[in-house]
Amino acid sequence: MQSGLGSFDKAGNKAWSWATFFHVVAHLAVWTPFLTAVAESTRGNWRVIGDGAAIAMRSWHVMTQLPLVGQPTELGTGLHDLGPLQYWMLAVPVHIDPVRGVLWGAAIWCMAAASLAIEAAWSVLGHAGGLLASGTILGMIAWSPGLAARPYWNPCFGMMYFLAALAAAWAVMAGRRWWWPALVLTASVAMQAHLMFAIASVLLVLLALITGLADAFREKKRYWWAVTGCIAGLACWAAPLSQQFTSHPGNLTALLRNQAAGQRTGLVIALKSLTATSLPPPLWWPYPQQPQRAAAVIGSRPAVFAVVILAGVTVALLAAVFPLRSRALARLAAVSLLTSGAALVTFSQIPMLGDYRHRLSYLMMVMVAAGLLDWITIGLALVLAGQQMVSRLRAKAGLAEPPGGHHRPARAGTRWARPAAGAAAVVLIVLAAVPGLLQPPPSYPGDPRRAELVSAAARLIEERLPPQPMTESVVAASSRDERRVSVGLKWALMGDGYRMGRAELPPGTLITKVTVFLQDNRITAIVAAAHQRAAASPACRATPGR
């Protein structure tokens, strides 16, 4: 027997319904961009280059030389992101598939983060919350397609887990306390992947913990959820803490010292950046604008509107507490305010080193998430306020009905509130997905020209030299070509069985030095120099992250 979309089995139990349909669609929608990127990579001679290749190499070394810190950061010489969780998570995929393992491994982990975000939001607001989370993630991918095309890049990897942390924090603050361990895990991955998520992630974990403890105390419930989360946190931070206390100075100490030196962007630029993600039309609407120079967009926006949007979220918070009496909205507003404040602090502390304006294009990720949250919070407040107004009007009309009339008591619009929110979420998914559909997909993630150079150089080396200990260097007209092709080539050769570099080799090992010359996008020569012997390199072995 069937009823609408819901169907029943022989025992009369409902087998599936609109909620199940929405559940499946919400997950499939956010998985599709990642699956498409992985499938697209098989159409060409795909190679990871630059930072992606460096991440793959460090993930490979997890099995032999456990890394203790994250990626090198541009904040200063010898400084690294907070932790190695991303390397640990990608270690098995890169060993299974040295060529594409870093891509499909990161895609799987990012799909898992997206699904966690959907489930956390679903636990608070049902199918409307799940679809809203799905639409938000799709909106982020539409604004920055690199989230799906290059999920292995640490800002992209961290962004997906930061979105999951936002949803998990909302769930904990709405009374679903067992989401706190998931919040600890996702926030730890986000803040270890890139420093731009650090302040917001720490505050989310602490605020959710305080709220959960207060709720558990009031309800006289046990605290196993908190104990589990603390154990998970210790496991996540064992490596960074070990490095901190065994190196002098530790990476955390060096990062804190660096914060006190140099000129920073300041609060005005931070406010302008929040305005860029909230003032209509925001940076993320109506089509992907991430490739534009973010510095130019930020500079053209007024700082005062950021104060207005924060005031609007504050009003939504107060309205949720008193007239609307919506715990879910009140806690979402609190998460939104915290995220926006943390993003402002993060942006105000960006060091003005070198071409720092170029870095704003990806550092804007955390600010875009804050702007989206502000919009969602204010939008839900308006929907609930309108719902209550309609309910009151209906109640008054019901009182005016003549005796014997059919009086239907107002129930706060429960019959249409969730379907309306669900429909709005579906519209959000469609609108968020359209820009991504209009954007032509890349032939494969990464830089096609440099990837082809890496593949060609690797083939030539493999034809001339069997797998052996070696070092390689690339000479090209562009320093960017030299760096990205060199790192990509090193990883390609490591995956093919060559032992690259000196630090990993015992003293006295014979090493072949190979030089690759690039000219006019072609490889013009490969020179194998005389064998050299590896020497002990204490400086290399003491590098943070070993």
Summary of the structure (lengths in Angstrom):
residues: 546
radius of gyration: 26.2
end to end distance: 62.5
largest distance: 104.7
contacts: 1886
relative contact order: 0.12
helix: 65%
strand: 7%
